[in-house]
Amino acid sequence: MADIFDEVDEELKQDNAKQIWDRYGRYIAGAALLIVLATAANVGWKEYVQTRQEAYSEQFMAALSMSGDKKHAEAATALAQLSRDASGGYATLARFREAVERASAGETSAAADIYDAIADDGAVDTLYQGLAVLNAVLLRIDGGDPAQLASKLQPLASPESPWRHTAGELIAVLALRSGDVAKAREGYQKLADDLKAPQGARARATEMLRTFGK
């Protein structure tokens, strides 16, 4: 990891913000994605699974088996059906997993649209609506409009949001992608100084600040 940040440092010395994004943006965003997935694992998936109905469980496990066999399109179709058949938490879990399978099948746009639908669904708990927003942004982070994506993240970056640290990191990534090094530096500084932020996020922010010449 240190080697990558050293290379970023060299690019910054040459004032090549665009080159930094082209070469390292996916890596930086990928690190943030790991935080999203790790957090999601601790904020309720177990509750969904523990309260599942047996029939839905069998459908879900069958879809996971397809996924394990790299049959992502088939798994996505099965999960889409499950999300229609089930209700409540199980339907939400199926929708999230369908998006994962769509993305794995190369259907990135369809996956992002599923996350958008979850984020806009008032019947879904706000915690998972926020998670859906994060995932939709991550899928579009390489080609979407940075300003529009950042605006979607802004509500999640508020002090009371459980997703504030991940959202703040992604906003900094998007600032870097758009060439606004000053804004990116500000975002990383805020994250590095936040004692309540996950250790991994603070470490990445500190490394980025070092590359900025702090």
Secondary structure as GFF3:
##gff-version 3
##sequence-region A 1 214
A	DSSP	alpha_helix	2	13	.	.	.	ID=ss1
A	DSSP	alpha_helix	17	42	.	.	.	ID=ss2
A	DSSP	alpha_helix	45	50	.	.	.	ID=ss3
A	DSSP	alpha_helix	54	68	.	.	.	ID=ss4
A	DSSP	alpha_helix	72	85	.	.	.	ID=ss5
A	DSSP	alpha_helix	88	104	.	.	.	ID=ss6
A	DSSP	alpha_helix	108	120	.	.	.	ID=ss7
A	DSSP	alpha_helix	126	140	.	.	.	ID=ss8
A	DSSP	alpha_helix	146	153	.	.	.	ID=ss9
A	DSSP	three_ten_helix	154	157	.	.	.	ID=ss10
A	DSSP	alpha_helix	164	177	.	.	.	ID=ss11
A	DSSP	alpha_helix	181	193	.	.	.	ID=ss12
A	DSSP	alpha_helix	199	211	.	.	.	ID=ss13
###
